[in-house]
């Protein structure tokens, strides 16, 4: 009656692995909005880009909202029925986004799409983790694969949009979902995973409050700059609604017998440190907006060339994944791996700081993008592993929803909005500083000094200032990583004194053993005399 696998008994192991690979390849990159084709959507529909940014955030919000209930849904429905139905739904939702021009429809569909694809993720997540024999090795392989195919999907979304239309790419994704759904119907079994559990234990009001909290927050991050932040009534009202929804959600969890979320794990030291490190990672990831300003606004790259830059991260992503698998197999200290990840991100920012010039060569992107890819993948793996270390899976799955939103949406969205506002202010300040050279005598004496050149230089100066502040903050993060224990015994001043005085714990132990041996030999010699 029960079958804890995914496939029928007649399906050979190589075919099972291929189908798992196919599901991950198609279902994981599915999104309501692909960031690479966002400018094409804006150009055709005439809708503000902030709506599509909101839709992009909505996909992540949907994934986080579904995570606490995925295990219950896994035990409630038959594997084949659930996976096939979800793939068909993903295909239908992608087709709806491809045929509509209403931005609110795309936002709502993106939210449902993220909610639905999470249930497919857990079906792939658990079998792969069991096959790889360890959480660390699984993260090394899984996150590397996800990050790589995400970059590839964004690149092909741009290429499709330039060759045909952005809608054609979404229709192509819908067709792929239908094809994979047919394959799953053939090879998967029609039995339950375990004892069937009821769904009425799910608190749907908590899910609604969860979605309300982060959708209002996403609205603030998306439209804040366009509506001038606190000078807009809409931004103020959305901020209040997000805060009230979150407060009500927290209060409700303490009144339920089976809460939707558990906040008990947030009292752990590794969870708190993990949240801080993910905040630091979000700061580095938000520099992508500064990079796009430089590549598109200053260097004049088109969308396809800009997408090719992101493809340059793939060697770095793969290198970090291979190193992570080796690191966890050898059970080396996690501190050094986290330090290597943040060091790569700081090195990327330093290179970008000194590369902000109008004459920047396209071939000079390879090293900084390699470092960015390495750092991003290494920190996705190591910080995620450390933050959720030694947590039971029943507590881990609800926590993953909050961690996912914190890592992908809250931190990156906050710093992206902050950098966008700061960059604009610094640009105005730079234009004011350069205005002293814009008199008639200077313009006539220097024909190459045009208004456009002055504006481009102002953008470069603003970017350099922000990168400089990020670099300084990055050095602080590196200092924190080097001084934090990460689960190992703390390196106190007493131990440091013993180490440099030559009287470490091992040395003192050996000295005591030698004294005991000398005393025993002396006693033996005295007894023979």
PyMOL commands that set and color helices and strands:
alter all, ss='L'
color gray80, all
select helices_A, chain A and resi 13-27+35-45+49-67+70-76+79-99+103-132+135-163+166-187+204-223+229-231+233-253+264-267+269-285+287-298+303-311+314-329+334-355+362-387+393-437+440-445+451-483+493-500+505-528
alter helices_A, ss='H'
color red, helices_A
deselect
rebuild
show_as cartoon
